[in-house]
Amino acid sequence: MRTPRPSSAKADTTAASVAQRLSWYSRDAHAALDVVGVGAHFPGTSLLFDKSRDARRVSTTLLVRPAPAGPMRRRLSYRATARVRATCRLSGWAAVLVLQVATAAVAQPTDSSTVRAPGSTALWYRRPAASWNEALPVGNGRLGAMLFGGVEREHLQLNEETLWTGGPYDPVVPGAGAALPEVRRLLFAGDIVGAHDLFGRRMMGVPYEQMKYQPLGDLLLTFPGHADATDYRRELDVDEAIARVRYRSGGVTYTREVFISAVAQVLVVQLTADRPGALSVAAELRGARNPAHSNYGTDYFQMDEVPPASLVLTGKNSDYLGVPARLRHETRLVARASGGTVRVEHRTLRVSGADTVTLLLAAATNFVDYRDVSADPAERVRAALVGASARSYADLRRAHVDEHRGWFRRVRLALGGTPDSVRALPTDERIQRLATVPDPDLAALYYQFGRYLLIASSRPGTQAANLQGIWNDNPNPWWDSKYTVNINLPMNYWPAESGALGELVQPLERLVRDVAAAGTATAREHWGARGWVLHQNTDLWRSTTPMDGPSWGAWPVGGAWLMTQLYERFRYTADVAELQALYPLLREQVRFLLDILVAHPQRQWLVTAPSNSPENFPAWPGNGPYFDEVSGIELQARTMTAGPTMDMQIIREVLREFVEANARLTMPPPGAPPATGTVTVSANSLQADSALVAAARAAIPRLAPNQVGKHGQLQEWLDDWDELEPQHRHLSPLWGLYPGSEITPDGTPALAAAAAVTLDRRGTGGCGWSYAWKMGLRARLTQGDSAWAQFRALLSRSSLSTLLSLCGRAMQVDGNFGATAAIAEMLVQSHGEVLRRLPALPADWREGKVEGLRGRGGISVDGAWKDGELTGATISSRVARTVVLRTGGRVHVLVRGKRIGVRQAATGTASFAMAPGVVYDVRPVE
């Protein structure tokens, strides 16, 4: 998850992580390295780097060699040494490396790696977007744009990930924790109203709210005389990460291609026509303000022309909640045309009579980190444009597509059963049909669209994906478009590991490291505890205190949930280096949890107090509507409680992970690969933690257990209360089933049955992310048809025509990410040593093929099925291990065509030992 700077020492890495290893962000530097002609975007290729450098030059010898074959690794046959000479122009924020590569010979991949991924990979429409909610998203993790596709007037709404309101601030209230003993006393005495009010008056952070994610501006393109268009098509190709618009007007076919390059760090618009001299366009670059929470003295923008062919937008963000605005931003548009004329006048860029036009747009702020805003946005923009302007459109496009496919094509999914006539329909028409007509291929497209969104909104070195990814047009967005931790932020990263995009979790790790540093003071002052805490929400400035009001803010396990998400990285990779990097964060979170747990005065279980079960209302006697003095609004009911089920599940998971991590680092298992990277945990440190490990072990059996209630349901609270809102959108008590792992149909069948009752009682309603969570839960319960029904309901009831999910009226990407992860869960599940293939296959998915899905323990899985039955699979592992396959029948396992010994069990499992990098071919016995 870490993104180390390249050093002068030799480093061995994989080509799949070239972009991560060779693109780095620091306080004031970003460099992008593009290896031309070597195919460094191919996964599964080993690279050796031997670097010597001085302040201005880099000389690199690059050795490309085949990696051990695996079922999802492209079989590459490189026999070449590429000597790479690079000049490094350091210019503040950006260092542009221009490489010249000479190779003796570079062989082509011997399989179909260069062939388009199977199944539909394009969203397309017969008309332009009528509103922002119908526009198509493009992004590179840092910059985002929504393409409307208008004919006479194209609109690209722009975002830059670090443009938020306010500036560095500290919401911690010294001594707030002095009220904690009385809050607990009132809570345990049954005076929940008194506990709620006291928490609101004494323990909230100041300000009570946090900062807001902001739109950057708009790029408007006007095409005179294009009113009467025919043969219109607007599309987003997720395999190429390119959006297109094509139509005919006046006997000419016009095409636009739009993408945002992670290699060049610019937005690129290419305009072409099939008749020479037919292109004329006027471009405007407009800013955005927040009139509701700003004034002209503190929040402004300015639009200027820069002859001969450039526009520039400069501005400043908004003050908010008394926090002074500290961000400055710059956006610059440059044009180059083949044929015709280019000029700027009256803040408009005009191109007339051109054959082709290429527009390059770069944008940046002065944000460095949550404490530092000392960067120079103008220099960042200049450096990006210098690098991009030196490249042709064809080169920019090729580098962008290759880099994107290096991530995207790690996984392929084809679901049969959709007629070609249906696959040929526009995406919005397919969505409308799905409620009544099966369309498995649309689910495959949705899965890959979700992976596309993660690639487009979260890259190593960028900020984590927020509620809307990076796409927001509203200066006062719903829920401020922040990082909501009680489901939404973790869900954004659910598909990363199984979808072979684990490196894209690095921005989340970066966020957690920031909030761990900021949350130390919050833990001390608000809870009287060691370690660090994060509550329900955070923002760009890493606020960690309780916020919004006690109904939401009195929830101390947000940091713990995020630790379980990061720990999944180690579970999937089995890489001790990942564990070493994570261990200090985990240890300090455990200190906090052990310090805040208290014994329930009646039951004697260890519980959190106060807390809530997000964001549900328990039907304790007298709970109901009230006016909240903190938020200043009428609320449905109070949520405060002690020891809710989800808290206990999360804390058990974290404590067990800490005990496991300490043991693994003290004595790695046989066959584990050696740790790479910086060793962050010493043997002395591990030994010094022995008392903390013992305390964690002792606390686990004392935590309040899962309980089955009067309806046969898994209880949400310590007391067997009903819900005031029976079909509440949150599924909090089911966390231990999914995304957690302590409840499974095989290991804890009684609890799994109770979880199913709770899920049934919740119904099918909710919002986009709620549907997605229910999909994952149904998949874990091996209820494939029910998961598929939730997916169809998600698309028909809580999604846009672009497949983007909705939360109420707001677009939110969490539903997309949650449903993407759930589709993978329907095909492959892994817990401990057990690997389940096709555990929740719906009846409609009668045949299909998947390549590249990942399982815990370093596993990669390919598989194909027909008539609902597995026809074959290949499995490999990056570490030595024993795998237990839940097969449902007898299987043969072959290595290089020869059968190996397999232990078959009457329970329908087959187990065998795996060696690193070896491909195991699993075939059912006829």
N, C-alpha and C positions, 0 to 999 in steps of 0.2 A: 504494500500500500504506500510505502514511502517513495518519494521521487528524489533519489540522490543526485547531486551534481556529478557529472563525469569527473574522474580524478586522473592523475598521471599514472596511477597503478593500473595493471591489467585487470579487466573485469570480464567475466563470462556471463552472458545474458541470453535471452531468446529474442528472435526477431519480432515476435508478437508484441514485445514491450519496448520496441525501439523508440516509439514516440514518447513513451514514459521515461526511458532511461536517458534519451538524448534531448528531450525538451524539458527545461526546468524553469521554475519560477523561484525567485528569491525576493528579498526586500525591494530591490530595484533593478531586477534583471530578468529578461526572458530570452531564451534562444530557441530557435527551431532549426532542426537539422534534417535535411532531406537528402537521402542517399539516392542519387539518380542512376538508374540502369542496373541496380543490384537486386531490386525486388525485396527491399528490407521490410516491406509490409507483409510478407508471407509469414504466417505463424509456423512454428516448428523448426526454424533455422537458427543454428547457434552462431553467435558473433563473438569475435575476440577483438578487443580494442587495445591498442598500444599507443598511447598518446604522449607527445611532448609538446609543451606550449610555452609561449611567453605571453606578455600582456596583449599582443596584437595578432599573433598568428597561431594556428593550430595545424600540426601535421599528424595525420592519422593513417595507420595501416589497418585495413578492414579485411578480416578473413571470414568468408562465408562457407559454412560446411553443413552437411545434412545432420539433423538431430535424430535421435532414436525414433524409429517409426512408431506411430500410434494410430489408432483408428480414425482420429479426426485430424491428424496432422498431414498436410500435403506432402506427398512423396517428392521431395526436391532432390535434384542431382546437380549440385553446384561443384564444379572443380575449377575454382578461380580464386585468385587473390586480387582484390581491388585495392590499388594504392590511391588513397584519397588525399588530395591536397586542398586545404581550405584556408581562406582568409577570413578572419573574424573581425568585423567592424563593430566595435563596442560603442554604443551610443545611449548610455543611460539605461532606459527600460528595455531596449531590444538589442540583441546581438544577432546580426544576420550572417549566417554561414552559407557561403556560395561554394558548392562543391563541384569539382571536376573529377570524374571517375573513369578510369581505364581498366578494362578487365581482359584477361587472356581469353576466357570463354565463360559464358553464362548459359547454362542449359535451361530449357523451359520446363515448367512443372509437367510431370508425366501423367497426371490425372486431369480431371475436369475443373481444376481450381478456378480457371478463368471464365468458366461458363456461368451464366446468370444463375443465381440461386433458384431452386425449384419453387413452384407455387407463385402466387401473385406477389409482386414486390412494389406495386405502384398504387397509390390512391389517386383517383382521377374524377373529373367533374365536367359537365357539359356547359357550365356557366361560371362567371366570376363570383367571388364571395360577395354576399350582400351586406355582411357585417364582419367585425373582427372575429366573431365566433366561428365563421366559416372559412377563415384564412388558413393558409398552410404554414407550419412552423419549419424554419431552418435555423441552425445554430452550430457553434463550434465550442460550446461549453462556456465561453466568455461573452460572445456577442450573439444576439438572437434577433430574428426578424420574422414577421408574419406577412406572407405574400397574399394579396387580395386577388390579383389577376385581372384587373379591369382592362377593358379594351382601349377606350380613349384616354383613360387615366389609371395608371398603375399606382398602387399604394403599398409601400413596405413600412410597416410600423416597427420601430427599432428599440432594442434594449441592450444595455451594458450591465453585466451582473453586479457591479459594485455601486451602482447609482441608487442610493437609499436616502431617506431623509436623515437630518441630524449629523452627528459626528461622534467621536469617541466620548463616552459618558460612563458614569459609574452609578448604578441604581442601588447599590448596597446601603442599607440603613444600619449604622453601627448600633449594636446592642439590641437589635430587633428580637433576638432569641430570648431575651429576658421574659417575654410573655409566653414562651413555649410551655413551661410547666403548668401555668394556669389554663391554657388552651387544652392541654391534655386532661387536666382534672375535670374541666367542664364536659369534655367529650366523653370520658369514661363514666361520668355521673349521669349521662343522658341529656345534658343541656347542650344539644347540638347548635341551637340558635345562638346561645351565648358564646360557644367556642368559635362559631363562624364569625360573629361580629368582632370578637377580640382579635382573631387572626387578621381580619380586614383592617382593623385600626392600627395594629402594632407590627405585623410581620410582613406586610407587603413591601415590595421594592418601590422606589420613587424615581421616576414617574411610574404610575400604575400600568401604563401601556408601553409598547416598544415602537421602534422605528418602522417605516414602510418602504417597501420596494417600489421604485419609480420608473416610469417610461422615460426613454431617452429622447425620442422625437420621431419624425416621419420623413421618409423619402418619397416624393411624389413625382411621377413621370407622366407627362402629357404627350399624347401622340395625335397631332392634328389630322383630321380627315378620316379617322378610323371608326366612325360611328357604326357603319353597317358591316358587321363581321359575320362570317360563316365558318363552318368546320371548326368551331371553337373547342379547345381541350385545355384544361388546367390540371396539372398532375404534380405529385411528389413521389419521386423514385427513391425508396428507402435503401435500395441496394447501392445507389450512387450518391445518395444524399444531395440530390439536385431537384429543385422545383422548376417546372416549365410552364409556359403559356404559349399556345400556338393557335393561330386563326388566319383566315384569309380576308383581306379587305382591298377593294379596288383592283382585284386580279393579282394581288401579291400575297404570298404567305410570309407572315411575320412570326418569329420565334424569340422568346426570352428564356434564358437560363439563369437561375439564381442559386448561389450556394455561399456558405460562409466557411472559409478555409481555416482549419486548425494549423495547417502548415504555414500559410502566409499571414494569418491573423487579420484577414480583411473579408468584407462582404464583396462578392463579385456578381455583377449583372452583365450578361452578354446579350446584345440585341442584334439580330440578323434578319435579313430579308432575302428572298430568292430573286430579287430584281436589283441590279446595281443602282446605287444612288437613291433608293426608295426610303431610306431611314431618316426621319426627322423627329426630334424629341426635345422637350423642355423639362429640365430637372430642377426641383426645389428641395431644399433641406430645411425642415422646420423643427423648432424646439417644442418642448412640452412644459407646462407649469402646473402647479397644484394650487389653484385659486382658493381652495377651502382652508388651507393651512399654511399660507405664506403671504408675504407682501413683496412689493417690488424692490424694497431695500435689501432683502436677504435672499430672494429667489428670483433669478432672472436668466434669460438667455439672449444671445445676440447672433444674428444671421448676417454673413458677409460673403461677397464674392472675392475671389483671388484670381485675377487674370494670369494666364490666358484660359485656363480650363479647370477651375476648382471652386468649390464652395466650402465654407467653413461655418460650423455651428459651435459656439462656446457658451458656457453657462455655469450656474451654481445651483446647488440643491436647496432644499427647503429646511428652515427651522421647524422643529416639531416638539410639542410637549415641553417647551423650555430648553430643549437641547439645541445649541447653536449649530447651524449648517456649516460643515467644514469641507464639503466636496466641491471640486471644480471638474468640469468635463469638457472635452473637445471631440468633435466629429468632423471629418473632412472627406469630401467627395471629389474625386478626380476623374476626368474623362479622357479617353483616347479613341480616335475614330479612324477608320480606313475610308478615305475619300471624304468629300464634303467639307464643311467648315465647323469650327467650334469656337464659341465665344461666351463670355459671361457678362450679364448686365442686369441691373435691378435685382440682385440676389437670385438670379435665374441662370442656369447653365443651358445653353441652346446648341444643339447639333442639327445641321441642315444638310440634306442630300448625301448622307453617308451610305457606305456599303455595309459596314458593321460598326458597332459602338461597344466599347467595354467601359463599364463604370466600376471603380474601386472605392470602397468606403472603409475607413478605419475610425475607431472610436476608443476612447480611454478616459479614465478618471485619475485623480491623484491618490487614490486609495492604495496603500501598501499592506497594512494589516489593521486589525481592529483598534490598535493604539496609534497608528502612524498614517498620516495623510500627506507625506512630504514629497510624493512623486510629481513629475512634470508631465501632465497629460499631453501637452503639445509635442514633447519629444517622443513620447510613446507612439503617438499617431504618425509623426514624421518617419520614425524608424520603420514602422510597419509598411508604410506606403513606399519608402525607398526600396525595400526588399521586394514587394509585390510588383512595383512598376518595372523592375528589371526583368520580369518574366512575361512571356507571351501568355495569351489566354489559354492556348492549348496546354502549355506547361502548367499553369495554375490549376486548370481543370484536372489534368492527369494526376498531379501530385495530390490534389484533394480527394479524388476518387480512390486512388491507391491507398492513401492513409485511412480513409473511412472504411474501406473494405477489409483492411487489416484487422479491424475490430468486428465489423458486421458479419463477415463470412466465416467466422469461427463456428457458427451454428447455422444449420439449415433445417428447415421443417417443411414437409409437404403432407397435407391431409387430403386424401382423395375423396371422391364422392360428389364434387361440385361440377356440374356440366360446364363445358367450355362456354356455352351461351350465357351462363350466369356469371362466370369469371370475367366475361367481356363487358359486363354492365358497369356503369359508374358506381363509385363506392357508396354514395348516398342511397342509390336505388337498392343496392345489395343489403344495406342496413335495414331499409324498410321491409324487405322481403324476409329477413332472418327470423322475425317473430313467428312466422308460419311455415317457412320453407327452409330446410337444412342447407347450410352453406359452410361445410368444414373448412374450405380454403380461406374463407374470410377470417376464421380464427387463426389460421397460420399467418395471414397478412397482419392481423392485429398483434400477434406475438412479435413479429419482426418489426412492426411499427413501434412497439414498446421498447425494444432494444435500440432502435434508431433514436427515440427520444432521449434515452439515457446517454447514448454517445453524444448527442447534440447538446445536452444540458449539463453534463458533469464529466470533466476531463481532469487528469492529473495536473495539479497546479491551479485549477479554477476554484470558485466557490461551489459549495454543495448545491444541488438542485433544490429550489424552494417550492412553495405550494404550487406555483405555476411553471416550474422548471426554470426558464429564463424569459418567458414570454408574458408580458403584462402591458396593457395599454392604458391602465387607469391609475391616476396619481393617488387615488384613495381606494386601493383594491380591497376586495373582500378578505377579511382576516389579515389585512396588511401584506398579503403574499409573503408571510414570514416562514420561519422554520418551526412548524408545530410538531412537538415531539411525542405527543400521546397517541399517535398513529401515523400521521402523514409523512413526516421526515423519514422514519424507519422504512415505511412502505416504499418510498422512492427507490430504495436500494435492495428490496427483496429480490428482484430478478437478476442482480448483478452476478452473483457467484454461479448459480445454476446455468445462466446464460453466457458463461465464458467471458464476462466483462468485469472480472474482479478488480482489475486495476482502477476501474472508474469509481471505486469506493474511496479512493484516496482523498477527494475533497471532503467527504464525510469524516474521515479520520482527522483531517486538518481542522475541521470545525470542532471535533471533540477535544483535540489538544488545546484549542483556544478556550473553549468553555471550561475545561478542566483547570486551566490557569486562572481564568476569571472567577470560576466557581469556588475556589478555595476560600476567598473572603466571604462569599455568600454562605458557605457551609459553617464557617466560624461565627459570623455575626448573626445569622438568622436561625441556625440550628444548634449552635454550641458544639460543633462536631469537627473532627479532623477530615482530611480528604477534600473532595469537591462534590458539588451538587449542581444539577440543571433541572429546572422545573418544566412547565408545560411548553414554553416557547423560548426561542432566541431569535436574534436578528444579526445583521451584518456586524454590529458592534459587540456581539457576544454577551448580551445581557443574560444573567442567570438567575435573577431573583424571582420570587412569586409575582405574577403579573395578572392583569385583567380583573381579578377579584378572587376571593376564597373558593368560589365554585370551580375555578379552573386552576388557580395558582397554588393551592394547597395540595400539591402532588409532588413528592420529593424524589421520585424514581425515574425521571426522564433521562438522567445520565446513565443510570443502570441499564435501561432499555437499549440505549445506544451502544453500550459496551457489549451487550449480547449480539448486536448487529455486527460490530467490528470483529468479534470473536469468530463469527462465521467464516471470515477470511482464512483464519488458521484452520478451521475444520475442513474447509474445501481444499486448501493447498497442502495441508500437513507440513508446512514449511516452518521450521523452528525459528527462522529469522523473523517471520511475521509475529510469532509469539513473543519473541524478545522485544520487539518494538512496542507491542501492546501491553506487556506486563506492567510497567510502571503506572499506566493509566488505570489498569484493572485493580492493582493493589490499592491505589488511593481511593477508588470508588468503594472498595470493600471496607476500608477504614470508615468512610462516611456511613455506609449502611449499618455496620456494627454499632456505630455510635448512636444512631437515631432509633434503632429497634428498642422497644420497651415491652415489658411483660404485661399482658392484659390482666387487669386486676381480678377478674373472675375466672377466665379460662387458663391463665398463665402462659398462653402461647406468646411468642415474640411477634409483635406487630408494628407496623408503621402507624403513627398517630401524631398529627392529623394527616389525612390523605383523602382521596376520592377515587371512585372507579369511573374513569373518564367515559363520558361526561354525563353519566346516568343518574337518575333520581330514585333513591330507595324509598319505598312506601312505608317508612316508619310513621307511627301515629302522629298526626298533625302536620306532616310535611306537605307543603303545597306552595302556591304562589306567594311571593313577597317582593317588596321593593328593596333592592340592594343598595346600601349607602355608598359602597365603593365604586361600583360600575354605574350607579345612577339610573338603573333601568329596572323594570319589572321582570322578574325571573320566574320560571316555572316552578322551581322547588330548590331546596338546598341539596348539595351533594356530599358534604363533609362526612367522613366516617373514619374508622380505625381498621387497619388490616384488611383492605379489600383483596379479593382473590388474586387479581392480576398482580398487585404489588408482591404478594407472597411468591407467586410463580416466577416473576422476574428476579426477585432477590435470591431464591433458591438456585436459579440458573447461574447468576453471577457468582455466588459463593462456590458453587461446584466448579465453575470455570476457573476460578482463582486457585482452588486446591489442585485441579488438574494441571493448570499452567505451571505452578510451582514444581509439581512432581515431574512434568515433562522437561522443564529446563534444568532441573537438578540431575536427571538421568534420562536423556533422550531414548526412545525405544530403539531396539535393534533395527538396522536397515534405514533409519531416518537419514535424509540427506544432511550434509554439514550445513551449519548456519552460514549465511552470506550477509554481507552488509555490516553495518556498525553493531557491535555487541553492546546492548544497553543494560544488561542485567548481569552482574558479577556473581560468582559463587558465594562470596561473603554476603552479598545482599540477599540472596536466596536463603542462606542459612539464618540471617537476621530476621527473616520473615516467618520463621518457624512458629513463633507465638501467635502471629496473625493467622497463619494457616490453621493452627489448632483452634483458635477462636471461631473461625469460619466453619470448621468441621462440627464444632460443638453447637453452633447456632442452627445449622440446617435442620436437625430433627425437632428443634423447638419452634420453628416457624409454624404459623397457623396453617393447617393442612387444607387441601381441597376437600369440599364437603358436598354431599348430594342432598338436595332439598326436597320439600314436600311434593313437588311436581315430578320428581325424578330428575330434576335439572341439576347442572353444576352451579352451586350457589355463587352469586356475585359478591356477597358481603358475608361477614362473620355470622350475622343473624339471617334467618331465612325470610328476608323481606321479598315481596314482589316488587316489580318495577312500576313506577307511575306511568311510564311510557313503555308498554310491553314490547313494541317493535323498535326499540331504540337503535340508532345507527351503529353505535359502538358495540363491539363483541368482546369487551374487555375480559370477562372471566374465562374466555376460551383461548387466551394468549398461550397457555401451556400446551394446547393442541397445535396451534399455528399462529405465529411463527415459532413459538417455543417447541420443546421436544419432550417434555416430561409426561405428556399424555399421548399414547398411541393405541390403536386398536389391538395390536399384538401384545404390547407390554402392560397396559393398564386398561383392559377391556371394559371394566365397570365405569371408570371415569370417562372413557371414550363414549360409552352409551349415554352417560349423563350429559356430556358435551353435545351430543346429537340432539337431546331433548331441548337444551338451551337454544341451540341453533334453530330447531323447528319453531320454537316459541317466538323467535325474533322475526320470522316471516321472510318475505322476499323484498321488502321495501328498503328505504334508506337513500343513500346517495352513491355516487360513482365508486368511491373507495370502499364503501360498505359492501356493495355487491362484490367487489374484487376480493375483499377479505372472506366473504362467505364462500366464494369460489375456492379459495385456498383451504378453508376449513372442510368443505365437502370433499375436496381431493384427498386430504389427510384421512378422512373417514372412508376413503375408497368408494365414494358415491359419485361416480363419473357423470351419470345422467343429471343428477342434481347440480353438479358444478357447471355443466353445459347449460342448464336452464338459467342459472344465475348469470352466465355470460350473455345469453340472449336477452335477458331482462336488462342487463347493464347497457347493452347497445341500443335497445329500443326505448328505454325509459330515462337513462341518465348519461347519455353521450351525445356529442355533436356529430354533424355529418362528416367531420374530418377524423372520426374515431377518438378524438380527445374526450376525456371523461369530464363530467360535471359534478360539482358539489353545490346543490341548490342551483343558483343561476350563474355560478362562477366556474370557469374552466379550471380544472386542477389535474395535474399530471399523475397524482398519487394513484388514482383509479386505474390509469393505464399501466403503471408499473406493477400494481398489485395483481391485476388480471394477467399480465404477462408472466409473472412469477407463478401464478396458479396454473396456467397452461403447462408450464414445465413440470409442476407437481403432479399433474394428471398423467404425465408420461414417464417420469422417473422420480423416485423418492429414495433417500438414503438416510438412515439413522444408525449410528455406530458402525458395525460391520455389515449391516443388512442393506442390500440394494434391491429395490422393488422396481421392476420394469412394467410399464403400462398398468399402474395400480388403480387408476380411475379413468379408464377409457370409456367415453360415451358410446352408445349404440350407433350414433350418427358417424362416428369416426371409424368406419369399418376398415379402412386401409390407410397406410401412411408410412412415412419414413422420417427419421430424425437423425441428425449427425451433430456431434459436438457438445451435447449436454454434459454438464459436470455434476458429479456427486461428491459428497463429503469423503474425505480421506484420499484426496488426490486422484479421483476417478474421472475418466472420460468415457462417455457412452454413445454408441451408435445403435440404431435398431430399426427394424422394418416389421410391419405386420400386415396381415390380410385376413379378411373376414373376422376381425377382432382378435386374431391369434398371432402371437409373435412368430415370425418366420426365421428370425435370426438376429444376432446382436454381436457387436464387438466391444470389448472393454479393455482399457489400459489404466495403469496407475503410475503416478510419478514416484511412489514410494513402495517398498516391500510391505505387503500386507496380506491378510486373509480376507476374502470377500465371501459373504453369504448371500446368494441370489435366491429371492423368493420367486420361484418359477411356476408353481402350480402343476408341474409335471417333470418328467425326467429329461435331462439334457446331456448332450456331449459338449465338451470343451476342447478346442483344438488350438495348438500353437504351431504356426507355419505348416498347417495341414496334418499335424500329428496329434492324436488324442492324448490328453493328460488325465491323471487321476482326479476324480471328483467324488466328494462324499455326499451322497444323496440321502435325504432324510424323509421320513414318512410325512412330515409336516409340510412337504412341498418346497423344501429348500435344497440348494446345492451349494457346497462350499469348496473352495480351493485356494491355494496359495498363489499370490501374484508377485512377479518380479518387476522392478521398475522398468518402464519403457517397452514392455513386451505386450503384444496385441493378443488378446484371448478371444477366440471366435466361439460364440455360444450358439448351439443349434438344438432345437427340440428333437427329441427322439420320436420318430414317426410311429 
